[in-house]
Amino acid sequence: MKTTKIIYLSGPITGDKNFQIKFRLAKRLFCERFSRENIRSGFIHNPAENQPLEEMKKRKTESEIWAECMYRDVKTLTAIRDGDGYLILLPGWENSKGACFERKLAVEWCIPIREIGDLFPEWDERLKKEMEAAGE
């Protein structure tokens, strides 16, 4: 059985009402590929799962929330820099302050960067079905 690298999903969250659908689909596609290729899933960092935004909104400002989320995410990028992994960019990343910051760190730290659509040609079709299923 092969082992995998850390997969770090990066894309717009703030201002994208469908961010959870997109991040969940990206994670599912990697899990499906790992299963097909008999790869033991190492770690998929999905920031959409790791941010308790509703709870944080009760006690912090928007900029404090962003800073705290980025701090946690940078710790994961550091693990990739020190180990083995990829930064995976979701569509719209270039319009996201956080994703641009994560990409800049990945470039500076020589972390391989891939776009989700290049790895999964079925991305657009699958995303359309997910959005329809969610009523979006």
Secondary structure as GFF3:
##gff-version 3
##sequence-region A 1 136
A	DSSP	beta_strand	2	3	.	.	.	ID=ss1
A	DSSP	beta_strand	6	10	.	.	.	ID=ss2
A	DSSP	alpha_helix	19	36	.	.	.	ID=ss3
A	DSSP	beta_strand	39	40	.	.	.	ID=ss4
A	DSSP	beta_strand	43	45	.	.	.	ID=ss5
A	DSSP	alpha_helix	47	50	.	.	.	ID=ss6
A	DSSP	alpha_helix	53	57	.	.	.	ID=ss7
A	DSSP	alpha_helix	62	82	.	.	.	ID=ss8
A	DSSP	beta_strand	85	89	.	.	.	ID=ss9
A	DSSP	three_ten_helix	93	95	.	.	.	ID=ss10
A	DSSP	alpha_helix	97	108	.	.	.	ID=ss11
A	DSSP	beta_strand	113	115	.	.	.	ID=ss12
A	DSSP	alpha_helix	116	119	.	.	.	ID=ss13
A	DSSP	alpha_helix	123	133	.	.	.	ID=ss14
###
